[in-house]
Amino acid sequence: MICFGAMRTYLPAEASGNRAQVEVAAESRVGDLVDGLGAPRRLVFALLIDGRQATLEDALHEGAEVTLMPPFAGG
């Protein structure tokens, strides 16, 4: 898992920078992962699974690389 911006604060303590490995139950969806981190779903502006755009309802597979991004500000 890779988290950017405010999403980084929800990574487990053993995270290295903005990356962490997280175990999830079989049949989990991205939303379940976000909930398990304790992050509010409204904070997820964009997300990727293995580099492809996804939604909170998309299923996870073993070894999936999930990237979570909050809203960005600035110009």
Secondary structure, 3 states (H helix, E strand, C coil): CEECHHHHHHCCCCCECCECCCCCCCCCEHHHHHHHHCCCHHHCCEEEECCEECCCCCECCCCCCEEEECCCCCC
